[in-house]
Amino acid sequence: MPNGQHGQSSPSQPAGGQWYPPEWPDRIRALADGSLTPVAPRRAATVMLLRDTPAGPAVHMLRRRSSMAFAGGAYAYPGGGVDPRDEDHRIGWAGPDQDAWAARLGTDAASAQAIVCGAVRETFEEAGVLLAGRTADTVVGDTTGDDWEADRQALVGRELSFAEFLDRRGLLLRSDLLGAWARWITPEFEPRRYDTWFFVAALPEGQRTRNASTEADRTVWIAPAVAADGYDKGELLMMPPTIATLRSLEPYGSAAEALAGAAAQDLTAIVARATLEDGELVLSWPGHDEFTKRVRSGRPGGPA
């Protein structure tokens, strides 16, 4: 479930609920002195799935298993890497076409299709929710039967491409049910990097989420403001892209309002910058001062 940042080890003591790996300082130094060459980021997509409640919209989140080497115990959204087969030209499609999505995402049409497909596929793989229908104005209902689960497992195991899955079920991907929200790229000093597009979508009527991810030990529906408050109190661990996008959802009074507001969201890629200032390593995310980290050169394992 990529969220624009990655690491390999157990977390350092977070500031608030921010998670970051203890090996970052050493890798930042290596990047600064030229001994580390950044790897190319892999395309990824993640979806902030919303549903309306009497108190306002709630967002579906997964908690990564504490045993996970990367961000154990951190909360995130369903998502993952793009399968190259998501560019398959045979994909059943409804809603804004690939050229329209390319203009919105700042990519070519094939990449735009792959990213949107990745978002829909990963939401089905990790949450059991499918943004697809038999026609351009319908959405499938319950997806919890044994036959659906067999197909979901085949997708997870890459035994089945998403295009093949849609084709054999006679379904069209409903791209109009997604709104592009943000874009975060893993810092250059990380060994595994992702160029992650964040989307927003409403839970389709008749469908329900379930914890279908092997990487998560629990799932929750939670109000963005409540989740952000838990982060601020240090009760919920999150990575910068997660808490930043949560905060950006707070002004919206319904899932429909958020989806309508997606068109105005800035998709300029956000990537961390690492600099050396007066003997300190300074890690910052442009436009997000709350995540700035200062690491003393003599303390490679933690924050200043």
C-alpha positions in Angstrom: 0.0 0.0 0.0 2.4 2.6 -1.1 1.9 6.1 0.2 4.8 8.0 -1.3 7.4 7.1 1.3 9.2 3.8 2.1 11.8 2.4 4.4 13.2 -0.9 5.6 13.5 -0.9 9.4 11.4 -0.5 12.5 10.2 3.1 13.2 12.1 5.8 15.1 10.3 7.6 17.8 7.7 9.6 15.9 6.9 13.3 16.3 3.2 13.2 17.0 2.2 10.2 15.0 4.7 10.6 12.2 6.5 7.4 11.2 10.0 7.5 9.6 12.8 4.9 9.4 16.0 5.2 11.6 18.3 4.7 8.6 17.2 7.9 6.9 20.0 10.1 8.3 22.8 7.8 6.9 21.1 7.6 3.6 20.6 11.4 3.5 24.3 11.9 4.1 25.1 9.4 1.3 22.8 11.3 -1.1 24.4 14.6 -0.1 28.0 13.4 -0.6 27.2 11.7 -3.9 27.8 8.1 -2.8 24.1 7.3 -3.2 22.4 7.3 -6.6 18.6 7.7 -6.5 16.6 4.9 -8.0 13.7 5.6 -10.4 10.4 5.6 -8.6 7.8 3.0 -9.6 4.2 4.2 -10.4 1.6 3.5 -7.7 -1.9 4.5 -6.8 -3.9 4.7 -3.6 -7.6 5.5 -2.9 -9.2 7.4 -0.1 -12.5 5.5 0.0 -15.3 7.6 1.6 -18.8 6.9 2.9 -21.3 9.2 4.5 -22.3 9.0 8.1 -24.7 11.3 10.2 -21.6 13.1 11.4 -20.1 13.6 8.0 -17.9 11.5 5.7 -15.6 8.7 7.0 -12.6 7.4 5.3 -11.5 3.7 5.0 -8.0 3.1 6.5 -5.9 0.0 7.0 -3.4 -0.5 9.8 -0.2 -2.2 8.7 0.7 -5.2 10.7 3.2 -4.4 13.5 5.4 -7.2 12.2 5.9 -5.5 8.9 9.5 -4.3 8.2 8.1 -1.1 6.6 5.9 1.2 8.7 4.6 -1.5 11.0 1.5 -0.2 12.9 1.0 2.8 10.6 -2.3 3.7 9.1 -2.7 4.0 5.3 -5.2 3.7 2.5 -5.7 0.8 0.1 -3.2 1.0 -2.7 -0.1 -0.4 -4.4 2.1 -0.5 -7.4 0.9 -0.3 -10.9 0.9 -3.6 -12.9 2.4 -3.0 -16.4 -0.6 -5.0 -17.7 -2.8 -2.2 -16.5 -1.8 -0.4 -19.7 -3.6 -3.1 -21.7 -5.5 -1.5 -24.5 -8.4 -4.0 -24.2 -9.5 -2.5 -20.9 -13.3 -2.0 -20.6 -13.7 1.7 -19.8 -16.4 4.2 -18.9 -16.2 7.9 -17.8 -13.5 10.4 -18.8 -11.2 8.8 -21.4 -7.5 8.1 -21.2 -6.6 11.4 -22.8 -8.7 13.4 -20.3 -7.0 11.5 -17.5 -3.6 12.1 -19.1 -4.2 15.8 -19.0 -5.3 15.7 -15.4 -2.4 13.5 -14.2 0.3 15.1 -16.3 1.2 11.8 -18.1 0.7 10.1 -21.5 -2.6 8.3 -22.1 -1.1 4.8 -21.6 0.3 5.8 -18.2 -2.9 7.5 -17.2 -4.8 4.3 -17.9 -2.4 2.3 -15.9 -2.6 4.6 -12.9 -6.4 4.7 -12.9 -6.6 1.0 -13.4 -4.1 0.5 -10.6 -6.2 2.6 -8.3 -9.4 0.6 -9.0 -7.6 -2.8 -9.0 -5.8 -2.2 -5.7 -9.0 -1.0 -4.1 -10.6 -4.3 -5.0 -7.6 -6.3 -4.0 -7.2 -4.7 -0.6 -10.7 -3.6 0.4 -13.0 -5.8 -1.7 -14.6 -2.7 -3.3 -14.9 -2.6 -7.1 -15.5 0.6 -9.0 -16.9 -1.0 -12.1 -20.2 -1.9 -13.7 -21.9 -3.6 -16.6 -22.8 -0.3 -18.2 -21.5 3.3 -18.0 -24.1 4.2 -15.4 -24.2 1.1 -13.2 -22.0 -0.3 -10.5 -21.7 -3.9 -9.4 -23.3 -4.8 -6.1 -22.1 -7.3 -3.5 -18.6 -8.6 -4.3 -18.2 -11.0 -1.3 -19.1 -14.4 -2.9 -16.6 -17.2 -3.4 -16.4 -16.5 -7.2 -15.4 -12.9 -6.5 -12.9 -14.0 -3.9 -11.3 -16.4 -6.4 -10.9 -13.6 -8.9 -9.5 -11.3 -6.3 -6.9 -13.8 -5.3 -6.0 -14.3 -8.9 -5.5 -10.6 -9.3 -3.3 -10.4 -6.1 -1.2 -13.3 -7.4 -0.9 -11.7 -10.8 -2.4 -14.8 -12.4 -5.0 -12.6 -13.9 -4.7 -9.1 -15.4 -7.2 -6.5 -14.5 -8.2 -6.2 -18.2 -8.9 -10.0 -18.3 -10.8 -9.8 -15.1 -13.1 -7.1 -16.4 -13.5 -8.7 -19.8 -14.5 -12.1 -18.5 -17.1 -10.5 -16.2 -18.4 -8.2 -18.8 -17.5 -5.1 -16.8 -16.4 -1.5 -17.5 -14.0 0.4 -15.2 -15.9 3.4 -14.0 -13.2 6.1 -14.1 -15.9 8.8 -13.4 -16.1 7.4 -9.8 -12.6 8.5 -9.1 -11.2 12.0 -8.4 -7.4 12.6 -8.5 -6.4 14.3 -5.3 -2.6 14.5 -4.7 0.7 13.1 -5.8 3.6 12.2 -3.5 7.0 10.8 -4.6 9.2 8.8 -2.3 12.3 10.7 -1.2 15.4 10.3 -3.4 17.4 8.7 -0.6 15.1 5.7 -0.2 16.0 2.3 -1.7 12.5 1.6 -2.9 10.7 4.6 -4.4 7.1 5.1 -5.6 5.5 7.9 -7.6 2.1 7.7 -5.9 -1.2 9.2 -7.1 -3.9 9.7 -4.5 -7.5 9.4 -5.5 -10.8 9.9 -3.7 -13.9 7.8 -4.3 -17.3 7.1 -2.6 -18.2 3.6 -1.5 -20.7 2.2 -4.1 -24.2 1.4 -2.8 -24.6 -2.3 -2.1 -20.8 -2.9 -1.5 -19.0 -3.1 1.7 -15.3 -3.1 2.7 -13.4 -6.0 4.3 -9.8 -6.5 5.3 -8.6 -8.3 2.2 -5.0 -7.2 2.6 -2.3 -9.6 3.9 -0.4 -6.5 5.1 -3.0 -5.1 7.4 -4.2 -6.4 10.8 -7.3 -4.2 11.0 -9.4 -1.7 9.1 -11.5 1.3 10.2 -13.9 3.8 9.0 -13.0 7.0 10.6 -13.7 10.7 10.2 -10.7 12.5 8.8 -10.7 15.0 11.7 -10.8 12.2 14.2 -7.9 10.4 12.5 -5.9 13.6 12.3 -6.5 14.3 16.0 -5.3 10.8 16.8 -2.1 11.5 14.8 -1.6 14.8 16.6 -1.8 13.0 20.0 0.7 10.4 18.9 -2.0 7.7 19.1 -2.1 6.8 15.4 1.0 6.4 13.3 1.0 7.7 9.8 3.4 8.8 7.1 3.4 12.4 5.8 1.3 11.8 2.7 -1.4 10.0 4.7 -1.9 12.7 7.4 -1.5 15.5 4.8 -4.3 14.1 2.6 -6.5 13.4 5.7 -6.2 17.0 6.7 -7.2 18.1 3.2 -10.4 16.0 3.4 -11.6 17.7 6.6 -13.5 20.7 4.9 -15.8 18.4 3.0 -19.3 17.7 4.3 -20.0 14.6 2.2 -18.3 12.0 -0.1 -20.0 13.7 -3.1 -18.6 17.1 -2.1 -15.1 15.6 -1.8 -15.4 14.0 -5.2 -16.6 17.2 -6.7 -13.8 19.1 -5.1 -11.1 16.8 -6.5 -10.9 18.8 -9.8 -9.5 21.7 -7.9 -6.8 19.7 -6.0 -3.2 20.5 -6.9 -1.4 17.5 -8.4 2.1 19.0 -8.3 4.4 16.2 -7.1 5.5 16.5 -3.5 8.9 15.0 -2.8 11.1 15.4 0.3 14.2 17.5 0.1 17.3 16.7 2.2 19.9 19.4 2.8 22.8 20.1 5.1 22.5 23.2 7.2 25.1 24.2 9.9 26.0 20.6 10.7 22.4 19.4 10.7 20.6 17.3 8.1 17.3 19.0 7.3 14.5 16.9 5.8 11.5 18.9 4.5 8.4 18.4 2.3 7.6 21.5 0.2 4.4 23.1 1.4 4.2 20.9 4.5 6.3 22.5 7.2 4.9 20.3 10.0 6.9 17.3 8.7 10.3 19.1 8.7 13.0 17.0 10.5 16.4 18.2 11.8 19.0 15.5 12.5 22.3 16.3 14.2 25.3 15.1 12.3 26.5 13.3 15.4 23.3 11.4 16.0 22.7 9.0 13.1 19.8 7.2 14.7 17.2 9.9 15.5 15.9 13.4 15.4 17.6 16.4 16.9 
